Amino acid sequence: MSALCQHKEGKKTNMKSIVMLYLLRTLITGMVAVLGSFLFPVKLTLVARAEGVTPPGGVR
């Protein structure tokens, strides 16, 4: 935070490379997550709702 406050106008920064690395990492992480979901599929079984149960009255 201090580095951002003390930055002088016209001085070279490495923000472009930092932002590009962040975007690249985010893209690669998303692709790994999608690949993982195809390699290890998960089957969810949902049960029917409970019959005869009423929600609390004071909740809005």
Number of C-alpha atoms within 10 A of each C-alpha: 5 6 7 7 7 8 11 10 6 6 6 8 10 7 9 9 10 11 11 11 12 12 12 12 12 12 12 12 12 12 12 12 12 11 11 11 11 10 9 8 8 8 6 6 6 6 6 6 7 7 6 5 7 7 6 7 6 5 5 4
